[in-house]
């Protein structure tokens, strides 16, 4: 049944993606599986591309390089080109319910999910699982909570439960989901994502820079403010000229190429004047998990479509120079 459901989902996605073939746009997808399951996730994405006759792009890809490279090679042999974006952090970020609850429990919508969480038998089965263990809840950090729970933002779920006087961190986490109507954002450690994996992903020629940033909440993931300046660190160690060229390629040119934006992504005659000027001091990443909203340093000026929108460390008031591109 599970294999049949995956094949059906791929067929539905392929039918939805077919209109992208004519304008040459990519089909962009969150994978069904990352980390240990990344090969299966990429295989399914490639199947969609093959059925629809389109290029495919994986959102915020992560996993072991060997598995990813093998999946890319298999897709290429099948005539499917895969590109991807990623953010250079070992923690992920999403909503708490996704991190704690099985997908099938959420399949019928939030009201049914909440009713299930209130059922004693269902709670007992959930609490017996690994995701409600003390160790797992210690690796999960709360980022966005409704006002009455705001004091727990930035803490691990286990630490927040202890601060709240709860005897069971698992029971406390379930109660939090119920009392907030599932309205909680959280970050999760990914211990299987090693620094050398991030380095490989950042440097691969198919990579586009991406923050996948979620800006809501008292304690957002630092990727929203620091992803692009942090990525610079992976390239600039190669020497100034080569490093800056790589930075421009991954942050601008690759994305323009993937999405078919022919007048953007490079500084050249006839191209849109989207320009970022970095001062001689270089770019500096300041956003960290403890202070996630600190802005990067070193960006002296930003132009969008030839209009200066950022100067002297702040947004230029009244500038709305962006365009909607169809």
C-alpha positions as a Markdown table, in Angstrom:
| # | Residue | x | y | z |
|---|---|---|---|---|
| 1 | Unk | 0.0 | 0.0 | 0.0 |
| 2 | Unk | 2.8 | 2.4 | 0.9 |
| 3 | Unk | 4.6 | 1.8 | -2.4 |
| 4 | Unk | 1.4 | 2.2 | -4.4 |
| 5 | Unk | 0.7 | 5.5 | -2.6 |
| 6 | Unk | 4.1 | 6.8 | -3.5 |
| 7 | Unk | 3.7 | 5.9 | -7.1 |
| 8 | Unk | 0.3 | 7.5 | -7.2 |
| 9 | Unk | 1.7 | 10.7 | -5.6 |
| 10 | Unk | 4.5 | 10.8 | -8.2 |
| 11 | Unk | 2.0 | 10.4 | -11.1 |
| 12 | Unk | -0.2 | 13.2 | -9.7 |
| 13 | Unk | 2.9 | 15.4 | -9.3 |
| 14 | Unk | 4.0 | 14.6 | -12.8 |
| 15 | Unk | 0.6 | 15.6 | -14.2 |
| 16 | Unk | 0.8 | 18.9 | -12.3 |
| 17 | Unk | 4.4 | 19.5 | -13.5 |
| 18 | Unk | 3.8 | 19.0 | -17.2 |
| 19 | Unk | 2.8 | 22.6 | -17.9 |
| 20 | Unk | 6.3 | 23.6 | -16.8 |
| 21 | Unk | 7.9 | 21.8 | -19.8 |
| 22 | Unk | 6.9 | 24.4 | -22.4 |
| 23 | Unk | 8.3 | 27.5 | -20.7 |
| 24 | Unk | 11.3 | 25.4 | -19.5 |
| 25 | Unk | 10.7 | 26.0 | -15.8 |
| 26 | Unk | 11.8 | 23.4 | -13.2 |
| 27 | Unk | 9.5 | 21.4 | -10.9 |
| 28 | Unk | 10.5 | 22.4 | -7.4 |
| 29 | Unk | 9.8 | 20.0 | -4.5 |
| 30 | Unk | 10.3 | 19.3 | -0.9 |
| 31 | Unk | 11.4 | 15.7 | -0.8 |
| 32 | Unk | 9.5 | 13.0 | 1.0 |
| 33 | Unk | 12.7 | 11.9 | 2.7 |
| 34 | Unk | 16.0 | 13.5 | 3.6 |
| 35 | Unk | 19.0 | 12.3 | 5.7 |
| 36 | Unk | 19.0 | 8.5 | 5.7 |
| 37 | Unk | 16.2 | 8.4 | 3.2 |
| 38 | Unk | 17.5 | 11.0 | 0.8 |
| 39 | Unk | 18.2 | 8.5 | -2.0 |
| 40 | Unk | 14.6 | 7.4 | -2.1 |
| 41 | Unk | 13.4 | 11.1 | -1.9 |
| 42 | Unk | 15.6 | 12.0 | -4.9 |
| 43 | Unk | 14.5 | 8.9 | -6.8 |
| 44 | Unk | 10.9 | 9.9 | -6.5 |
| 45 | Unk | 11.7 | 13.5 | -7.6 |
| 46 | Unk | 13.5 | 12.2 | -10.6 |
| 47 | Unk | 10.6 | 9.9 | -11.5 |
| 48 | Unk | 8.3 | 13.0 | -11.5 |
| 49 | Unk | 10.8 | 14.8 | -13.8 |
| 50 | Unk | 11.0 | 11.8 | -16.2 |
| 51 | Unk | 7.2 | 11.4 | -16.4 |
| 52 | Unk | 6.6 | 15.1 | -16.9 |
| 53 | Unk | 9.6 | 15.8 | -19.1 |
| 54 | Unk | 10.9 | 18.6 | -16.9 |
| 55 | Unk | 14.0 | 19.6 | -14.9 |
| 56 | Unk | 13.6 | 19.1 | -11.2 |
| 57 | Unk | 14.9 | 21.0 | -8.2 |
| 58 | Unk | 15.1 | 19.7 | -4.6 |
| 59 | Unk | 14.4 | 22.2 | -1.8 |
| 60 | Unk | 16.8 | 22.4 | 1.1 |
| 61 | Unk | 18.6 | 19.2 | 0.3 |
| 62 | Unk | 20.6 | 17.4 | 2.9 |
| 63 | Unk | 22.1 | 13.9 | 3.4 |
| 64 | Unk | 25.3 | 12.0 | 2.8 |
| 65 | Unk | 27.2 | 13.1 | -0.3 |
| 66 | Unk | 27.7 | 9.5 | -1.6 |
| 67 | Unk | 23.9 | 8.8 | -1.5 |
| 68 | Unk | 23.1 | 12.1 | -3.1 |
| 69 | Unk | 25.7 | 11.7 | -5.9 |
| 70 | Unk | 24.5 | 8.2 | -6.7 |
| 71 | Unk | 20.9 | 9.5 | -7.0 |
| 72 | Unk | 22.0 | 12.3 | -9.2 |
| 73 | Unk | 23.9 | 9.9 | -11.4 |
| 74 | Unk | 20.9 | 7.6 | -11.7 |
| 75 | Unk | 18.7 | 10.6 | -12.6 |
| 76 | Unk | 21.1 | 11.8 | -15.2 |
| 77 | Unk | 21.3 | 8.3 | -16.8 |
| 78 | Unk | 17.5 | 8.5 | -17.0 |
| 79 | Unk | 17.7 | 11.9 | -18.8 |
| 80 | Unk | 16.6 | 14.0 | -15.8 |
| 81 | Unk | 18.6 | 17.0 | -14.6 |
| 82 | Unk | 18.5 | 17.7 | -10.8 |
| 83 | Unk | 19.5 | 20.9 | -9.1 |
| 84 | Unk | 19.0 | 21.9 | -5.5 |
| 85 | Unk | 19.2 | 24.5 | -2.8 |
| 86 | Unk | 20.4 | 24.2 | 0.8 |
| 87 | Unk | 21.2 | 26.2 | 3.9 |
| 88 | Unk | 24.5 | 25.6 | 5.8 |
| 89 | Unk | 23.3 | 24.7 | 9.3 |
| 90 | Unk | 23.1 | 21.4 | 11.2 |
| 91 | Unk | 19.7 | 22.3 | 12.7 |
| 92 | Unk | 16.5 | 22.2 | 10.7 |
| 93 | Unk | 13.4 | 24.2 | 11.4 |
| 94 | Unk | 9.7 | 23.5 | 10.9 |
| 95 | Unk | 6.5 | 23.2 | 13.0 |
| 96 | Unk | 6.6 | 21.1 | 16.2 |
| 97 | Unk | 3.8 | 18.8 | 15.0 |
| 98 | Unk | 5.8 | 17.7 | 12.0 |
| 99 | Unk | 8.8 | 16.9 | 14.2 |
| 100 | Unk | 6.8 | 14.9 | 16.8 |
| 101 | Unk | 3.7 | 13.3 | 15.2 |
| 102 | Unk | 3.5 | 10.6 | 12.5 |
| 103 | Unk | 2.2 | 11.8 | 9.1 |
| 104 | Unk | -0.8 | 9.5 | 9.2 |
| 105 | Unk | -2.0 | 11.1 | 12.4 |
| 106 | Unk | -2.1 | 14.4 | 10.7 |
| 107 | Unk | -3.7 | 13.3 | 7.4 |
| 108 | Unk | -7.2 | 14.4 | 8.2 |
| 109 | Unk | -6.5 | 17.9 | 9.2 |
| 110 | Unk | -5.8 | 19.8 | 12.5 |
| 111 | Unk | -9.1 | 19.2 | 14.2 |
| 112 | Unk | -8.9 | 15.5 | 13.8 |
| 113 | Unk | -5.2 | 15.6 | 14.9 |
| 114 | Unk | -6.1 | 17.5 | 18.1 |
| 115 | Unk | -8.9 | 15.1 | 18.9 |
| 116 | Unk | -6.5 | 12.2 | 18.5 |
| 117 | Unk | -4.0 | 13.9 | 20.9 |
| 118 | Unk | -6.7 | 14.2 | 23.5 |
| 119 | Unk | -7.4 | 10.4 | 23.4 |
| 120 | Unk | -5.7 | 8.6 | 26.3 |
| 121 | Unk | -4.9 | 5.5 | 24.2 |
| 122 | Unk | -3.4 | 7.4 | 21.4 |
| 123 | Unk | -1.3 | 9.5 | 23.8 |
| 124 | Unk | 0.0 | 6.3 | 25.4 |
| 125 | Unk | 1.2 | 5.0 | 22.1 |
| 126 | Unk | 2.8 | 8.3 | 21.1 |
| 127 | Unk | 4.6 | 8.6 | 24.5 |
| 128 | Unk | 6.0 | 5.1 | 24.1 |
| 129 | Unk | 7.8 | 6.2 | 20.9 |
| 130 | Unk | 11.3 | 7.5 | 20.4 |
| 131 | Unk | 10.2 | 11.0 | 19.5 |
| 132 | Unk | 8.8 | 11.6 | 23.0 |
| 133 | Unk | 11.9 | 10.4 | 24.8 |
| 134 | Unk | 13.9 | 12.7 | 27.0 |
| 135 | Unk | 16.9 | 12.5 | 24.6 |
| 136 | Unk | 14.9 | 13.5 | 21.5 |
| 137 | Unk | 13.1 | 16.3 | 23.3 |
| 138 | Unk | 16.5 | 17.6 | 24.5 |
| 139 | Unk | 17.5 | 17.9 | 20.8 |
| 140 | Unk | 14.4 | 19.9 | 19.8 |
| 141 | Unk | 14.4 | 23.6 | 20.4 |
| 142 | Unk | 11.2 | 25.8 | 20.6 |
| 143 | Unk | 11.2 | 28.8 | 18.3 |
| 144 | Unk | 7.7 | 30.2 | 17.8 |
| 145 | Unk | 5.0 | 30.0 | 20.5 |
| 146 | Unk | 1.8 | 31.9 | 21.3 |
| 147 | Unk | 2.2 | 34.7 | 23.9 |
| 148 | Unk | 1.5 | 32.7 | 27.1 |
| 149 | Unk | 4.2 | 30.3 | 26.3 |
| 150 | Unk | 6.7 | 32.8 | 24.9 |
| 151 | Unk | 9.1 | 32.4 | 27.8 |
| 152 | Unk | 10.0 | 28.9 | 26.6 |
| 153 | Unk | 11.3 | 30.1 | 23.2 |
| 154 | Unk | 15.0 | 29.3 | 22.6 |
| 155 | Unk | 14.9 | 26.4 | 25.1 |
| 156 | Unk | 14.9 | 22.7 | 24.3 |
| 157 | Unk | 11.5 | 21.1 | 24.8 |
| 158 | Unk | 12.9 | 19.0 | 27.6 |
| 159 | Unk | 14.4 | 22.0 | 29.4 |
| 160 | Unk | 11.1 | 24.0 | 28.9 |
| 161 | Unk | 9.1 | 21.1 | 30.4 |
| 162 | Unk | 11.5 | 21.0 | 33.5 |
| 163 | Unk | 11.2 | 24.8 | 33.9 |
| 164 | Unk | 7.4 | 24.5 | 33.8 |
| 165 | Unk | 7.5 | 21.9 | 36.6 |
| 166 | Unk | 6.4 | 18.9 | 34.4 |
| 167 | Unk | 7.3 | 15.4 | 35.6 |
| 168 | Unk | 7.2 | 14.1 | 32.0 |
| 169 | Unk | 8.7 | 16.0 | 29.1 |
| 170 | Unk | 6.7 | 13.9 | 26.6 |
| 171 | Unk | 3.4 | 14.6 | 28.4 |
| 172 | Unk | 4.3 | 18.3 | 28.5 |
| 173 | Unk | 5.1 | 18.4 | 24.7 |
| 174 | Unk | 1.7 | 16.8 | 23.9 |
| 175 | Unk | -0.1 | 19.2 | 26.2 |
| 176 | Unk | 1.7 | 22.1 | 24.5 |
| 177 | Unk | 0.5 | 21.0 | 21.1 |
| 178 | Unk | -3.1 | 20.7 | 22.4 |
| 179 | Unk | -3.0 | 24.0 | 24.3 |
| 180 | Unk | -1.6 | 25.9 | 21.3 |
| 181 | Unk | -3.7 | 24.3 | 18.7 |
| 182 | Unk | -0.5 | 22.9 | 17.1 |
| 183 | Unk | 0.7 | 26.5 | 16.7 |
| 184 | Unk | 4.4 | 26.0 | 17.7 |
| 185 | Unk | 7.6 | 26.3 | 15.6 |
| 186 | Unk | 10.7 | 24.4 | 16.5 |
| 187 | Unk | 14.3 | 23.6 | 15.5 |
| 188 | Unk | 15.9 | 20.1 | 15.5 |
| 189 | Unk | 19.5 | 18.9 | 15.7 |
| 190 | Unk | 20.5 | 16.7 | 12.7 |
| 191 | Unk | 23.4 | 14.7 | 14.2 |
| 192 | Unk | 23.7 | 12.7 | 11.0 |
| 193 | Unk | 24.4 | 15.9 | 9.0 |
| 194 | Unk | 28.2 | 16.4 | 9.3 |
| 195 | Unk | 30.1 | 19.5 | 8.6 |
| 196 | Unk | 31.9 | 17.8 | 5.7 |
| 197 | Unk | 28.4 | 17.0 | 4.2 |
| 198 | Unk | 27.5 | 20.7 | 4.3 |
| 199 | Unk | 30.8 | 21.6 | 2.7 |
| 200 | Unk | 30.2 | 19.2 | -0.1 |
| 201 | Unk | 26.6 | 20.4 | -0.7 |
| 202 | Unk | 27.7 | 24.1 | -0.6 |
| 203 | Unk | 30.4 | 23.6 | -3.2 |
| 204 | Unk | 28.6 | 21.3 | -5.6 |
| 205 | Unk | 28.0 | 23.0 | -9.0 |
| 206 | Unk | 24.3 | 22.1 | -8.9 |
| 207 | Unk | 23.7 | 24.0 | -5.7 |
| 208 | Unk | 21.8 | 27.3 | -5.4 |
| 209 | Unk | 22.0 | 29.3 | -2.1 |
| 210 | Unk | 18.7 | 29.2 | -0.2 |
| 211 | Unk | 17.7 | 30.2 | 3.3 |
| 212 | Unk | 14.4 | 28.4 | 3.6 |
| 213 | Unk | 13.9 | 31.1 | 6.3 |
| 214 | Unk | 11.0 | 31.3 | 8.6 |
| 215 | Unk | 10.9 | 34.7 | 10.2 |
| 216 | Unk | 8.0 | 34.3 | 12.6 |
| 217 | Unk | 8.4 | 33.7 | 16.3 |
| 218 | Unk | 10.4 | 34.9 | 19.3 |
| 219 | Unk | 13.4 | 32.7 | 18.4 |
| 220 | Unk | 13.6 | 32.0 | 14.6 |
| 221 | Unk | 16.3 | 29.8 | 13.1 |
| 222 | Unk | 19.4 | 31.9 | 12.2 |
| 223 | Unk | 19.3 | 30.8 | 8.6 |
| 224 | Unk | 16.8 | 33.6 | 7.9 |
| 225 | Unk | 19.4 | 36.3 | 8.7 |
| 226 | Unk | 22.6 | 34.5 | 8.2 |
| 227 | Unk | 22.4 | 31.8 | 5.5 |
| 228 | Unk | 24.0 | 33.8 | 2.6 |
| 229 | Unk | 26.8 | 35.4 | 4.6 |
| 230 | Unk | 27.5 | 32.0 | 6.2 |
| 231 | Unk | 27.7 | 30.4 | 2.8 |
| 232 | Unk | 30.4 | 32.9 | 1.9 |
| 233 | Unk | 32.7 | 31.3 | 4.4 |
| 234 | Unk | 32.7 | 28.1 | 2.3 |
| 235 | Unk | 34.0 | 29.9 | -0.8 |
| 236 | Unk | 36.2 | 32.7 | 0.4 |
| 237 | Unk | 38.8 | 30.4 | 1.9 |
| 238 | Unk | 39.8 | 29.4 | -1.6 |
| 239 | Unk | 41.3 | 32.8 | -2.2 |
| 240 | Unk | 39.8 | 36.2 | -3.0 |
| 241 | Unk | 39.2 | 36.0 | -6.7 |
| 242 | Unk | 38.0 | 32.4 | -7.0 |
| 243 | Unk | 36.1 | 32.7 | -3.8 |
| 244 | Unk | 34.1 | 35.8 | -4.8 |
| 245 | Unk | 33.4 | 34.2 | -8.2 |
| 246 | Unk | 32.0 | 31.1 | -6.5 |
| 247 | Unk | 29.9 | 33.2 | -4.1 |
| 248 | Unk | 28.3 | 35.1 | -7.0 |
| 249 | Unk | 27.7 | 31.9 | -8.9 |
| 250 | Unk | 26.0 | 30.1 | -6.0 |
| 251 | Unk | 24.1 | 33.0 | -4.7 |
| 252 | Unk | 23.0 | 34.6 | -8.0 |
| 253 | Unk | 23.9 | 33.0 | -11.3 |
| 254 | Unk | 22.9 | 29.4 | -10.5 |
| 255 | Unk | 19.4 | 30.5 | -9.3 |
| 256 | Unk | 18.9 | 32.6 | -12.3 |
| 257 | Unk | 19.8 | 29.7 | -14.6 |
| 258 | Unk | 17.6 | 27.2 | -12.8 |
| 259 | Unk | 14.6 | 29.4 | -13.0 |
| 260 | Unk | 15.2 | 30.6 | -16.5 |
| 261 | Unk | 15.7 | 34.3 | -15.5 |
| 262 | Unk | 17.8 | 35.3 | -18.5 |
| 263 | Unk | 18.2 | 38.9 | -17.6 |
| 264 | Unk | 19.4 | 38.3 | -14.0 |
| 265 | Unk | 22.1 | 36.6 | -12.0 |
| 266 | Unk | 25.1 | 38.3 | -13.7 |
| 267 | Unk | 26.6 | 41.8 | -14.1 |
| 268 | Unk | 26.7 | 42.5 | -17.8 |
| 269 | Unk | 25.3 | 44.8 | -20.4 |
| 270 | Unk | 21.6 | 44.4 | -20.9 |
| 271 | Unk | 21.0 | 42.6 | -17.6 |
| 272 | Unk | 18.9 | 43.9 | -14.8 |
| 273 | Unk | 20.9 | 45.9 | -12.3 |
| 274 | Unk | 20.5 | 43.7 | -9.3 |
| 275 | Unk | 23.8 | 44.5 | -7.5 |
| 276 | Unk | 25.2 | 43.9 | -4.0 |
| 277 | Unk | 28.3 | 45.9 | -3.1 |
| 278 | Unk | 30.4 | 44.4 | -0.3 |
| 279 | Unk | 33.0 | 46.7 | 1.4 |
| 280 | Unk | 36.7 | 46.0 | 1.7 |
| 281 | Unk | 36.2 | 44.5 | 5.1 |
| 282 | Unk | 34.4 | 41.6 | 3.6 |
| 283 | Unk | 31.1 | 40.0 | 4.6 |
| 284 | Unk | 30.5 | 38.8 | 8.2 |
| 285 | Unk | 27.9 | 36.3 | 9.5 |
| 286 | Unk | 26.6 | 37.2 | 13.0 |
| 287 | Unk | 23.4 | 35.3 | 13.3 |
| 288 | Unk | 23.7 | 32.4 | 15.7 |
| 289 | Unk | 21.3 | 30.1 | 17.5 |
| 290 | Unk | 21.5 | 32.2 | 20.7 |
| 291 | Unk | 21.0 | 35.5 | 18.7 |
| 292 | Unk | 19.3 | 34.5 | 15.5 |
| 293 | Unk | 18.2 | 37.9 | 14.2 |
| 294 | Unk | 21.6 | 39.6 | 14.0 |
| 295 | Unk | 22.2 | 41.0 | 10.5 |
| 296 | Unk | 25.3 | 40.3 | 8.5 |
| 297 | Unk | 28.0 | 42.9 | 8.3 |
| 298 | Unk | 29.9 | 44.2 | 5.2 |
| 299 | Unk | 27.0 | 44.9 | 2.8 |
| 300 | Unk | 27.5 | 48.6 | 1.9 |
| 301 | Unk | 24.9 | 48.9 | -0.9 |
| 302 | Unk | 22.2 | 46.9 | -2.6 |
| 303 | Unk | 20.5 | 47.8 | -5.9 |
| 304 | Unk | 17.3 | 46.1 | -7.2 |
| 305 | Unk | 16.5 | 46.8 | -10.9 |
| 306 | Unk | 18.9 | 49.8 | -10.7 |
| 307 | Unk | 17.3 | 51.3 | -7.6 |
| 308 | Unk | 19.3 | 51.6 | -4.4 |
| 309 | Unk | 17.3 | 49.9 | -1.7 |
| 310 | Unk | 19.9 | 49.4 | 1.0 |
| 311 | Unk | 22.6 | 51.8 | 2.0 |
| 312 | Unk | 24.6 | 52.7 | 5.2 |
| 313 | Unk | 23.3 | 49.6 | 7.1 |
| 314 | Unk | 19.6 | 50.2 | 6.5 |
| 315 | Unk | 16.8 | 49.9 | 4.0 |
| 316 | Unk | 16.2 | 53.0 | 2.0 |
| 317 | Unk | 12.6 | 54.2 | 2.9 |
| 318 | Unk | 10.0 | 54.1 | 0.2 |
| 319 | Unk | 11.9 | 51.8 | -2.2 |
| 320 | Unk | 9.9 | 48.9 | -3.7 |
| 321 | Unk | 11.9 | 48.1 | -6.8 |
| 322 | Unk | 11.2 | 44.4 | -7.1 |
| 323 | Unk | 9.2 | 43.0 | -10.0 |
| 324 | Unk | 6.8 | 40.0 | -10.3 |
| 325 | Unk | 8.2 | 37.7 | -12.9 |
| 326 | Unk | 5.9 | 35.2 | -14.6 |
